[in-house]
Amino acid sequence: MADLKALAKRFNDEAFTQGKVEVVDEIVADDYVEHQEFPGLTPTKEGLKDFIKLFHGAFSNIKVETLGLGVDGDEVWVHSVFTGTHTGEFAGIPATNKSVRLEMIDRVRTRDGKAVEHWGVSDDLGMMTQLGVIPEMG
């Protein structure tokens, strides 16, 4: 049986933090389905690669730190925090040079040691507030 915790850490460390999109081919199935869709990107394996490239074009000093992992059958659950500096356009927002910290919870279903489906929840409103696009509440 595949080490699902190692799979999740490899995604966070190599694919997302380091921007090595070729790692996606090694750890994600060809019939992958993304349920946390990003506007303008396909909910596929290629869309996932585009997502990583988009973030690396918009943020510098990217780091995704794995805070916690859990495995249940063929699924791995991951609690992570994304940090970076907004140095390029992101979702139509010009670079602000502001630092962001974004907490995320991800659920990944696997088959034969590869990711086949992903669901995620992230504090997008908090990130937009940190970028200064949305005023702070209260």
PyMOL commands that place a pseudoatom at each C-alpha (Angstrom):
pseudoatom trace, name=CA, resn=MET, resi=1, chain=A, elem=C, hetatm=0, pos=[0.000, 0.000, 0.000]
pseudoatom trace, name=CA, resn=ALA, resi=2, chain=A, elem=C, hetatm=0, pos=[1.251, 3.465, -0.887]
pseudoatom trace, name=CA, resn=ASP, resi=3, chain=A, elem=C, hetatm=0, pos=[2.373, 5.857, 1.826]
pseudoatom trace, name=CA, resn=LEU, resi=4, chain=A, elem=C, hetatm=0, pos=[-0.354, 8.476, 1.495]
pseudoatom trace, name=CA, resn=LYS, resi=5, chain=A, elem=C, hetatm=0, pos=[1.273, 10.819, 4.009]
pseudoatom trace, name=CA, resn=ALA, resi=6, chain=A, elem=C, hetatm=0, pos=[4.462, 10.818, 1.912]
pseudoatom trace, name=CA, resn=LEU, resi=7, chain=A, elem=C, hetatm=0, pos=[2.375, 11.504, -1.212]
pseudoatom trace, name=CA, resn=ALA, resi=8, chain=A, elem=C, hetatm=0, pos=[0.772, 14.558, 0.409]
pseudoatom trace, name=CA, resn=LYS, resi=9, chain=A, elem=C, hetatm=0, pos=[4.082, 15.872, 1.729]
pseudoatom trace, name=CA, resn=ARG, resi=10, chain=A, elem=C, hetatm=0, pos=[5.677, 15.405, -1.696]
pseudoatom trace, name=CA, resn=PHE, resi=11, chain=A, elem=C, hetatm=0, pos=[2.907, 17.466, -3.298]
pseudoatom trace, name=CA, resn=ASN, resi=12, chain=A, elem=C, hetatm=0, pos=[3.296, 20.272, -0.739]
pseudoatom trace, name=CA, resn=ASP, resi=13, chain=A, elem=C, hetatm=0, pos=[7.110, 20.247, -0.702]
pseudoatom trace, name=CA, resn=GLU, resi=14, chain=A, elem=C, hetatm=0, pos=[8.087, 19.506, -4.304]
pseudoatom trace, name=CA, resn=ALA, resi=15, chain=A, elem=C, hetatm=0, pos=[5.131, 20.344, -6.533]
pseudoatom trace, name=CA, resn=PHE, resi=16, chain=A, elem=C, hetatm=0, pos=[3.710, 23.374, -4.768]
pseudoatom trace, name=CA, resn=THR, resi=17, chain=A, elem=C, hetatm=0, pos=[6.548, 24.893, -2.718]
pseudoatom trace, name=CA, resn=GLN, resi=18, chain=A, elem=C, hetatm=0, pos=[9.305, 24.234, -5.269]
pseudoatom trace, name=CA, resn=GLY, resi=19, chain=A, elem=C, hetatm=0, pos=[7.054, 24.573, -8.338]
pseudoatom trace, name=CA, resn=LYS, resi=20, chain=A, elem=C, hetatm=0, pos=[8.171, 21.262, -9.854]
pseudoatom trace, name=CA, resn=VAL, resi=21, chain=A, elem=C, hetatm=0, pos=[5.101, 20.605, -12.002]
pseudoatom trace, name=CA, resn=GLU, resi=22, chain=A, elem=C, hetatm=0, pos=[6.713, 17.437, -13.393]
pseudoatom trace, name=CA, resn=VAL, resi=23, chain=A, elem=C, hetatm=0, pos=[6.109, 15.858, -9.968]
pseudoatom trace, name=CA, resn=VAL, resi=24, chain=A, elem=C, hetatm=0, pos=[2.379, 16.073, -10.718]
pseudoatom trace, name=CA, resn=ASP, resi=25, chain=A, elem=C, hetatm=0, pos=[2.859, 13.457, -13.460]
pseudoatom trace, name=CA, resn=GLU, resi=26, chain=A, elem=C, hetatm=0, pos=[4.372, 11.093, -10.886]
pseudoatom trace, name=CA, resn=ILE, resi=27, chain=A, elem=C, hetatm=0, pos=[1.803, 11.478, -8.094]
pseudoatom trace, name=CA, resn=VAL, resi=28, chain=A, elem=C, hetatm=0, pos=[-1.476, 12.377, -9.859]
pseudoatom trace, name=CA, resn=ALA, resi=29, chain=A, elem=C, hetatm=0, pos=[-3.551, 10.012, -12.024]
pseudoatom trace, name=CA, resn=ASP, resi=30, chain=A, elem=C, hetatm=0, pos=[-4.402, 10.955, -15.604]
pseudoatom trace, name=CA, resn=ASP, resi=31, chain=A, elem=C, hetatm=0, pos=[-8.140, 10.888, -14.786]
pseudoatom trace, name=CA, resn=TYR, resi=32, chain=A, elem=C, hetatm=0, pos=[-7.731, 13.249, -11.798]
pseudoatom trace, name=CA, resn=VAL, resi=33, chain=A, elem=C, hetatm=0, pos=[-10.728, 15.444, -10.912]
pseudoatom trace, name=CA, resn=GLU, resi=34, chain=A, elem=C, hetatm=0, pos=[-10.390, 18.761, -9.064]
pseudoatom trace, name=CA, resn=HIS, resi=35, chain=A, elem=C, hetatm=0, pos=[-13.453, 19.697, -6.994]
pseudoatom trace, name=CA, resn=GLN, resi=36, chain=A, elem=C, hetatm=0, pos=[-11.995, 22.987, -5.660]
pseudoatom trace, name=CA, resn=GLU, resi=37, chain=A, elem=C, hetatm=0, pos=[-12.069, 24.630, -9.064]
pseudoatom trace, name=CA, resn=PHE, resi=38, chain=A, elem=C, hetatm=0, pos=[-10.208, 27.849, -9.821]
pseudoatom trace, name=CA, resn=PRO, resi=39, chain=A, elem=C, hetatm=0, pos=[-11.810, 30.229, -12.373]
pseudoatom trace, name=CA, resn=GLY, resi=40, chain=A, elem=C, hetatm=0, pos=[-10.346, 29.809, -15.845]
pseudoatom trace, name=CA, resn=LEU, resi=41, chain=A, elem=C, hetatm=0, pos=[-8.608, 26.486, -15.127]
pseudoatom trace, name=CA, resn=THR, resi=42, chain=A, elem=C, hetatm=0, pos=[-9.824, 23.025, -16.070]
pseudoatom trace, name=CA, resn=PRO, resi=43, chain=A, elem=C, hetatm=0, pos=[-10.573, 20.655, -13.146]
pseudoatom trace, name=CA, resn=THR, resi=44, chain=A, elem=C, hetatm=0, pos=[-8.004, 18.144, -14.448]
pseudoatom trace, name=CA, resn=LYS, resi=45, chain=A, elem=C, hetatm=0, pos=[-4.403, 17.050, -13.980]
pseudoatom trace, name=CA, resn=GLU, resi=46, chain=A, elem=C, hetatm=0, pos=[-3.287, 19.673, -16.534]
pseudoatom trace, name=CA, resn=GLY, resi=47, chain=A, elem=C, hetatm=0, pos=[-5.374, 22.289, -14.718]
pseudoatom trace, name=CA, resn=LEU, resi=48, chain=A, elem=C, hetatm=0, pos=[-3.550, 21.382, -11.497]
pseudoatom trace, name=CA, resn=LYS, resi=49, chain=A, elem=C, hetatm=0, pos=[-0.219, 22.023, -13.219]
pseudoatom trace, name=CA, resn=ASP, resi=50, chain=A, elem=C, hetatm=0, pos=[-1.562, 25.363, -14.479]
pseudoatom trace, name=CA, resn=PHE, resi=51, chain=A, elem=C, hetatm=0, pos=[-2.687, 26.199, -10.922]
pseudoatom trace, name=CA, resn=ILE, resi=52, chain=A, elem=C, hetatm=0, pos=[0.839, 25.651, -9.597]
pseudoatom trace, name=CA, resn=LYS, resi=53, chain=A, elem=C, hetatm=0, pos=[2.319, 27.753, -12.414]
pseudoatom trace, name=CA, resn=LEU, resi=54, chain=A, elem=C, hetatm=0, pos=[-0.239, 30.512, -11.758]
pseudoatom trace, name=CA, resn=PHE, resi=55, chain=A, elem=C, hetatm=0, pos=[0.724, 30.712, -8.084]
pseudoatom trace, name=CA, resn=HIS, resi=56, chain=A, elem=C, hetatm=0, pos=[4.440, 30.706, -8.880]
pseudoatom trace, name=CA, resn=GLY, resi=57, chain=A, elem=C, hetatm=0, pos=[3.879, 33.548, -11.344]
pseudoatom trace, name=CA, resn=ALA, resi=58, chain=A, elem=C, hetatm=0, pos=[1.949, 35.572, -8.778]
pseudoatom trace, name=CA, resn=PHE, resi=59, chain=A, elem=C, hetatm=0, pos=[3.803, 34.855, -5.528]
pseudoatom trace, name=CA, resn=SER, resi=60, chain=A, elem=C, hetatm=0, pos=[7.464, 34.647, -4.568]
pseudoatom trace, name=CA, resn=ASN, resi=61, chain=A, elem=C, hetatm=0, pos=[8.958, 32.986, -1.501]
pseudoatom trace, name=CA, resn=ILE, resi=62, chain=A, elem=C, hetatm=0, pos=[6.226, 30.341, -1.674]
pseudoatom trace, name=CA, resn=LYS, resi=63, chain=A, elem=C, hetatm=0, pos=[6.146, 27.817, 1.114]
pseudoatom trace, name=CA, resn=VAL, resi=64, chain=A, elem=C, hetatm=0, pos=[3.490, 25.259, 1.900]
pseudoatom trace, name=CA, resn=GLU, resi=65, chain=A, elem=C, hetatm=0, pos=[3.992, 23.848, 5.372]
pseudoatom trace, name=CA, resn=THR, resi=66, chain=A, elem=C, hetatm=0, pos=[2.218, 20.631, 6.296]
pseudoatom trace, name=CA, resn=LEU, resi=67, chain=A, elem=C, hetatm=0, pos=[0.755, 21.066, 9.782]
pseudoatom trace, name=CA, resn=GLY, resi=68, chain=A, elem=C, hetatm=0, pos=[-1.137, 17.785, 10.064]
pseudoatom trace, name=CA, resn=LEU, resi=69, chain=A, elem=C, hetatm=0, pos=[-1.983, 14.644, 8.137]
pseudoatom trace, name=CA, resn=GLY, resi=70, chain=A, elem=C, hetatm=0, pos=[-4.557, 11.910, 8.522]
pseudoatom trace, name=CA, resn=VAL, resi=71, chain=A, elem=C, hetatm=0, pos=[-5.229, 8.790, 6.483]
pseudoatom trace, name=CA, resn=ASP, resi=72, chain=A, elem=C, hetatm=0, pos=[-8.582, 7.030, 6.206]
pseudoatom trace, name=CA, resn=GLY, resi=73, chain=A, elem=C, hetatm=0, pos=[-8.616, 4.120, 3.758]
pseudoatom trace, name=CA, resn=ASP, resi=74, chain=A, elem=C, hetatm=0, pos=[-7.723, 5.469, 0.323]
pseudoatom trace, name=CA, resn=GLU, resi=75, chain=A, elem=C, hetatm=0, pos=[-7.933, 9.125, 1.425]
pseudoatom trace, name=CA, resn=VAL, resi=76, chain=A, elem=C, hetatm=0, pos=[-5.424, 11.497, 2.951]
pseudoatom trace, name=CA, resn=TRP, resi=77, chain=A, elem=C, hetatm=0, pos=[-6.492, 14.647, 4.787]
pseudoatom trace, name=CA, resn=VAL, resi=78, chain=A, elem=C, hetatm=0, pos=[-4.004, 17.494, 5.016]
pseudoatom trace, name=CA, resn=HIS, resi=79, chain=A, elem=C, hetatm=0, pos=[-3.932, 20.695, 7.078]
pseudoatom trace, name=CA, resn=SER, resi=80, chain=A, elem=C, hetatm=0, pos=[-1.411, 23.124, 5.574]
pseudoatom trace, name=CA, resn=VAL, resi=81, chain=A, elem=C, hetatm=0, pos=[-0.470, 26.768, 5.571]
pseudoatom trace, name=CA, resn=PHE, resi=82, chain=A, elem=C, hetatm=0, pos=[0.602, 28.639, 2.431]
pseudoatom trace, name=CA, resn=THR, resi=83, chain=A, elem=C, hetatm=0, pos=[2.841, 31.695, 2.712]
pseudoatom trace, name=CA, resn=GLY, resi=84, chain=A, elem=C, hetatm=0, pos=[4.244, 33.919, -0.002]
pseudoatom trace, name=CA, resn=THR, resi=85, chain=A, elem=C, hetatm=0, pos=[4.732, 37.454, -1.242]
pseudoatom trace, name=CA, resn=HIS, resi=86, chain=A, elem=C, hetatm=0, pos=[2.370, 38.805, -3.900]
pseudoatom trace, name=CA, resn=THR, resi=87, chain=A, elem=C, hetatm=0, pos=[4.852, 39.964, -6.556]
pseudoatom trace, name=CA, resn=GLY, resi=88, chain=A, elem=C, hetatm=0, pos=[2.877, 39.277, -9.741]
pseudoatom trace, name=CA, resn=GLU, resi=89, chain=A, elem=C, hetatm=0, pos=[-0.686, 39.518, -11.019]
pseudoatom trace, name=CA, resn=PHE, resi=90, chain=A, elem=C, hetatm=0, pos=[-3.117, 37.143, -9.320]
pseudoatom trace, name=CA, resn=ALA, resi=91, chain=A, elem=C, hetatm=0, pos=[-6.769, 36.751, -10.344]
pseudoatom trace, name=CA, resn=GLY, resi=92, chain=A, elem=C, hetatm=0, pos=[-6.678, 40.189, -11.976]
pseudoatom trace, name=CA, resn=ILE, resi=93, chain=A, elem=C, hetatm=0, pos=[-5.070, 41.802, -8.922]
pseudoatom trace, name=CA, resn=PRO, resi=94, chain=A, elem=C, hetatm=0, pos=[-1.809, 43.639, -9.702]
pseudoatom trace, name=CA, resn=ALA, resi=95, chain=A, elem=C, hetatm=0, pos=[1.182, 42.841, -7.475]
pseudoatom trace, name=CA, resn=THR, resi=96, chain=A, elem=C, hetatm=0, pos=[0.854, 44.373, -4.013]
pseudoatom trace, name=CA, resn=ASN, resi=97, chain=A, elem=C, hetatm=0, pos=[4.190, 43.123, -2.614]
pseudoatom trace, name=CA, resn=LYS, resi=98, chain=A, elem=C, hetatm=0, pos=[2.266, 42.100, 0.494]
pseudoatom trace, name=CA, resn=SER, resi=99, chain=A, elem=C, hetatm=0, pos=[2.896, 38.863, 2.356]
pseudoatom trace, name=CA, resn=VAL, resi=100, chain=A, elem=C, hetatm=0, pos=[0.031, 36.419, 2.736]
pseudoatom trace, name=CA, resn=ARG, resi=101, chain=A, elem=C, hetatm=0, pos=[-0.661, 33.480, 5.018]
pseudoatom trace, name=CA, resn=LEU, resi=102, chain=A, elem=C, hetatm=0, pos=[-3.436, 31.128, 3.962]
pseudoatom trace, name=CA, resn=GLU, resi=103, chain=A, elem=C, hetatm=0, pos=[-4.616, 28.073, 5.898]
pseudoatom trace, name=CA, resn=MET, resi=104, chain=A, elem=C, hetatm=0, pos=[-5.942, 25.120, 3.912]
pseudoatom trace, name=CA, resn=ILE, resi=105, chain=A, elem=C, hetatm=0, pos=[-7.632, 21.784, 4.504]
pseudoatom trace, name=CA, resn=ASP, resi=106, chain=A, elem=C, hetatm=0, pos=[-7.370, 19.251, 1.684]
pseudoatom trace, name=CA, resn=ARG, resi=107, chain=A, elem=C, hetatm=0, pos=[-9.000, 15.866, 1.155]
pseudoatom trace, name=CA, resn=VAL, resi=108, chain=A, elem=C, hetatm=0, pos=[-7.402, 13.678, -1.512]
pseudoatom trace, name=CA, resn=ARG, resi=109, chain=A, elem=C, hetatm=0, pos=[-8.750, 10.336, -2.708]
pseudoatom trace, name=CA, resn=THR, resi=110, chain=A, elem=C, hetatm=0, pos=[-6.135, 8.017, -4.132]
pseudoatom trace, name=CA, resn=ARG, resi=111, chain=A, elem=C, hetatm=0, pos=[-5.936, 4.909, -6.283]
pseudoatom trace, name=CA, resn=ASP, resi=112, chain=A, elem=C, hetatm=0, pos=[-2.803, 2.837, -6.862]
pseudoatom trace, name=CA, resn=GLY, resi=113, chain=A, elem=C, hetatm=0, pos=[-0.671, 5.394, -5.001]
pseudoatom trace, name=CA, resn=LYS, resi=114, chain=A, elem=C, hetatm=0, pos=[-1.783, 8.411, -7.043]
pseudoatom trace, name=CA, resn=ALA, resi=115, chain=A, elem=C, hetatm=0, pos=[-4.228, 11.243, -6.365]
pseudoatom trace, name=CA, resn=VAL, resi=116, chain=A, elem=C, hetatm=0, pos=[-7.503, 10.846, -8.295]
pseudoatom trace, name=CA, resn=GLU, resi=117, chain=A, elem=C, hetatm=0, pos=[-9.758, 13.453, -6.636]
pseudoatom trace, name=CA, resn=HIS, resi=118, chain=A, elem=C, hetatm=0, pos=[-9.220, 16.577, -4.537]
pseudoatom trace, name=CA, resn=TRP, resi=119, chain=A, elem=C, hetatm=0, pos=[-11.546, 18.680, -2.403]
pseudoatom trace, name=CA, resn=GLY, resi=120, chain=A, elem=C, hetatm=0, pos=[-10.251, 21.682, -0.526]
pseudoatom trace, name=CA, resn=VAL, resi=121, chain=A, elem=C, hetatm=0, pos=[-11.188, 24.543, 1.735]
pseudoatom trace, name=CA, resn=SER, resi=122, chain=A, elem=C, hetatm=0, pos=[-9.014, 27.631, 2.090]
pseudoatom trace, name=CA, resn=ASP, resi=123, chain=A, elem=C, hetatm=0, pos=[-9.370, 31.053, 3.659]
pseudoatom trace, name=CA, resn=ASP, resi=124, chain=A, elem=C, hetatm=0, pos=[-9.687, 32.955, 0.372]
pseudoatom trace, name=CA, resn=LEU, resi=125, chain=A, elem=C, hetatm=0, pos=[-11.437, 35.896, 2.041]
pseudoatom trace, name=CA, resn=GLY, resi=126, chain=A, elem=C, hetatm=0, pos=[-8.571, 36.174, 4.513]
pseudoatom trace, name=CA, resn=MET, resi=127, chain=A, elem=C, hetatm=0, pos=[-6.066, 36.171, 1.657]
pseudoatom trace, name=CA, resn=MET, resi=128, chain=A, elem=C, hetatm=0, pos=[-7.953, 38.933, -0.194]
pseudoatom trace, name=CA, resn=THR, resi=129, chain=A, elem=C, hetatm=0, pos=[-8.040, 40.954, 3.040]
pseudoatom trace, name=CA, resn=GLN, resi=130, chain=A, elem=C, hetatm=0, pos=[-4.263, 40.492, 3.466]
pseudoatom trace, name=CA, resn=LEU, resi=131, chain=A, elem=C, hetatm=0, pos=[-3.761, 41.670, -0.134]
pseudoatom trace, name=CA, resn=GLY, resi=132, chain=A, elem=C, hetatm=0, pos=[-5.820, 44.789, 0.642]
pseudoatom trace, name=CA, resn=VAL, resi=133, chain=A, elem=C, hetatm=0, pos=[-8.493, 43.969, -1.940]
pseudoatom trace, name=CA, resn=ILE, resi=134, chain=A, elem=C, hetatm=0, pos=[-11.191, 43.599, 0.721]
pseudoatom trace, name=CA, resn=PRO, resi=135, chain=A, elem=C, hetatm=0, pos=[-11.208, 45.837, 3.807]
pseudoatom trace, name=CA, resn=GLU, resi=136, chain=A, elem=C, hetatm=0, pos=[-10.676, 44.257, 7.205]
pseudoatom trace, name=CA, resn=MET, resi=137, chain=A, elem=C, hetatm=0, pos=[-13.896, 43.531, 9.034]
pseudoatom trace, name=CA, resn=GLY, resi=138, chain=A, elem=C, hetatm=0, pos=[-14.757, 45.162, 12.345]
for i in range(1, 138): cmd.bond("trace and resi %d" % i, "trace and resi %d" % (i + 1))
show_as sticks, trace
zoom trace
